[in-house]
Amino acid sequence: MTMDLFDGATTLESQEQLAPGAMLLRGFAVAHERELLSALAEVIAQAPFRNMITPGGFRMSVGMSNCGALGWISDTAGYRYGPIDPLSGQPWPPLPEAFLQLATSAAERAGFSRFVPDACLINCYEPGSRLSLHQDRNERDFREPIVSVSLGLPVVFLFGGSSRSVPARRIGLMHGDVVVWGGPARLSYHGVLPLKEGFHSLVGAQRLNLTLRKAG
């Protein structure tokens, strides 16, 4: 099933290959939504969302947090992973079992067996928040895939190629959709268009995104 933009809520699971090595799993996380959101609330209670600063000194519009052995950090010193939350001075909260199980099963469904993430970047999008095209390349091993879980309001996800010159495809992502990319698609440019206003019965007026990776 192909959905270049929104055509209603996802109620049934389906899958679509976006590119060699990239798979969209429609509705894959819906059955686990309550466990995921409960675990997420515990993580955020320990490591609240914050708007990080880019190396160029700009404030990011997306609120971010982390859980797992390593957390992704951005500040004027650069982009990197670290074991300590700079706000609390404490280790990032452990990776919830619900996150781990979902990421492992989604990766296997997409053709990547034995994926065991050690980091989860959590993004909180409010209306108007966006994420510019970028590559995930702060991880040590590019042979490991990325697993991205959408919760809450729908958004337009941009998925391109290994260079900025490749036109990015626009893909409508709904609550419960999971995107997995690795192999030849591992360094694909991707981003998110500004989130539109709305309300989700479980998540409210926002979109939450879990991006699970093997960082160390």
N, C-alpha and C positions, 0 to 999 in steps of 0.2 A: 504494500500500500504506500503510495507516495503522497505526501502533504507538503507542498512548498510553502504554504502559509496555513493559517488556522482554518479548519473546517468542522469545528466542534470538539467536544471533549472526547478523550480516549477512554473507551470502556472495554475494549478487547485487546489482547496482546497480538502484535504482529511485528515483523522485522523487515528492514530494508537496508541493502548495502548502499552506503553513501559513496564509497570509493574502495579500491582494493585495500583491505585491512581496516576499514571503518564500517561500523554497523550501528544502525538505529534500532533500538528495541522499544517499540511502542507499548506503553502501559506496564512495563516489566516490574516497576517498583510499587504499583498500586496496591497489590495484596499485602505489602509490608509497610504501608505508609504510616500507620500508627506506631509501630515499633521504631521506625526511623525517626519520627518526629519526637517521640518520647526520649530517645537516646540523645537526639540533637539538643533538646532543652537542657539536659544535664550537662552537656559539653559547654553550651553557651553560658550557663550559670557559673562555670569555672573560668572560662576564657571568653569574655564578652566580645561582640563585634566591635571592630574599630576600622577607621578609614586610614589605610596606610599611605605613606608618602613615597612617590616614585623617586628614583635616583636624580631626576631633574628638579625635584622639589615640589611637584604637583600633588595635590590631595586626590586620591582615588575616590570615585563616586560610589563604589561598591563597598559595603561593610564586609570585613573579613575576619575569620578566626581559623583555628586549626585544631586537629586532634591526631593522635598517633605519636610515634617515636620522634618524628621530625615535623616541623611546621614551616610553611613558606613565609618568608619575610621580605618586605620591601621598605627601604628607607634611603636616605641620601648616600649610604655606603654601597648600595646596590641590591640586586635580587639574590636570594640565597635560602637555603634550608638551615634550620637550627633546632636544637632540642628544647630550648627555653623560650617561654613566652616573654617578650620584652616588657610587657605591661606589669605582669605579676612577679617576674623573676623566678617562676616555678616551671617545672616541665609541663608541656602541653598535656591536656587530658588524654587518657588512653583511647585508642580506637575502639568504639563500641562493637560488640560482636555482631549486631544487626548490620552495621556498615560493612564489616568484613565479609560476612556471608553473602550479602547482596552483590558486592563488587566481584567476589570470586565466581559466583554463579553467572553473573552478566558477562564477565570476561570469557568464561568457558563457552557460553552460548555463542559468543562472537568469534570463537576459534582460538582463544588464548587460554590454554590450560595451565594450571598450577600458578596462577597469579595471586600473590600475597602482598597486598599494599602495606606500607608502613607509614603513610601520610595521607591525611585528608584535608584539603583546603575547602573551607566552607564560605560561600559567598552569599551575602544578603542584598538583594536588589530591591530598591524602592522605586516608585514611578519616576522615570527620567534617568535612572542609573543605566550605565552601559559599560561594555568592556571592549576596547579596541582590538583589532586583529593582532594576534601574537602567536608565538610558538611556545610550547612547554619544553624548555631545554635546560632547566637547572637540575634535572635528575641525572644520576650517574650512569644509568643503563638505559639506553633508548630502545632496547629489545623488549622492555616491559611496556604494556599498553597503558592507556589512560581510560578511566571509567568515570563518566559524568552523569549525575543523577539530578533530574529536575523535579522540584516540589513547589506547589503553589501556582502563582499566576503564569499564564502562557507567555512565551517570548519568541522572538525571531533569532535563531542561532545562525551564525555565519560560519561556513566550513569551506575552506579553500584548499590550496595545494602547498607544496614545499617551498614556494617562493611567493612573494607578494604580487607578482605579475599574474598569477593564476586567479581568475575571477572566483570570488567566494559565492557559493550557493547559499540561498536563504531557506532555512528549514524551520517551520513552526514546531516548537516543543511545548508539550502539555505536561500537566502534573502527572508524575509517574514514569515519564519517558527516560530512557537511559541511552547514552551514546558511548560507544566504545571505539577507540581508535589506537592502532599500533601497527607493527610491521612497516610496510611501505607508506602508511599514512601517519606514522608516529609524529613526524615533525610538521604536520599540516597546520597552516595558519587558521585560527578560529577566533571568534569573538561573539558579542551579543549586542544587538541593536537596543536603543533606549526602551526600557520597560514601560508599557502603557498602564494607565490606571485601571484598577479592577479590584475584585474581592474574591478570595477563595475560602470556602467554608472551613477548611482545616488550618490554613496558613495565614489567612488574612490578606491585607493589601500589600503583598510582597511576593517575591520569588526567592526560594532558597535553593542553592546548588551545591551538591557534594561532588568534589573532584578527587578521586582516589588514585594514588600513584605509589610506585615503588621508588622512593627518592634516594635511599641510602645504598 
